[in-house]
Amino acid sequence: MIGFDEMGISQQISYCPTQDQIFGPHKKVQVLSVRGLLSSWKYPVFFGFDTKMTEELIFHVINKLHEYGLIVKGAILKYY
């Protein structure tokens, strides 16, 4: 299964010393995860700051998962 959710985040600027990179400020993060249907695992496969989830983005991620041999059988869509 594939699922996604958008979350509000702190709008502070952060520094990652291992990547020597500055992040932010951002308002939201979009996270897309895959999980097993018959087993209890869940793995994030995409995140994007201040990114809208679009049909094109979902299909792009699904196509990449297929390239790696993971077959997506369904999607969980949450709208609030």
N, C-alpha and C positions, 0 to 999 in steps of 0.2 A: 504494500500500500504506500501511497505517497500522500503527504499532508503538508499544509503550510499555514503559517500564522504570522501576523504582523504585531510587533510589540513596541510600545513606547520605551525609550531608553533615556538615560541621563544625557543632557546636552553639553557635557563637559568635553574638553579636549584631553586625549590620552596619548601617552608615548609608550611604544613598545621597544625596549632596548635590544631584544634579540633580532628584530627586523629593522631597527633604526628607522622607525616610521612613526609619523604622527597621525592619529585618527581623530576625526570629529571636527567640529561639533555636528552631531546628527540627532534627528528627532525620533526616528523609528528604524527598526531592523526587520526585514522580511526573512523568515527562516523556512526552508523547505526540507523535510525529512522523509526518509523511507523507513518502513518497519515491516517485520514479518507478520504474516497472517496466522500461521500455526506455531510460531515460536516467539519468545519474548525478547526481541531486539529492536532497537531504534537507532538510526544513524542520520545525523544532519548531512545533507549533500550540497546545500547552497545557502548562502546568506548574502544579503545586500542591504546596505544602509540607504534609507530614504528611497527605496525602490518599490514601485508598484508591481503587484503580481499580475502578469498578463498571460493570456493564452499562449502567446509565442514563447514566453519564458518557461512556462510549464512544459510545453512540448520540447523545447531545447533540452531541458534537464532530463526528461523521459528518454529522448534520443541518446543522450550521453550515457544514461544508465544502461540502455540496451546495448550500446557499444561495449560496455564492460561486462555484459552477460546477465544483467539483472532485469527481469521482466516485471513490469508494473502491471498489476491486475486490477487496481482500483484507486480511487482518490477520496480523501476526506476533505471536504470543503466546509470551512466555518465562516459564516457571515454573521456579524453582530450589528 
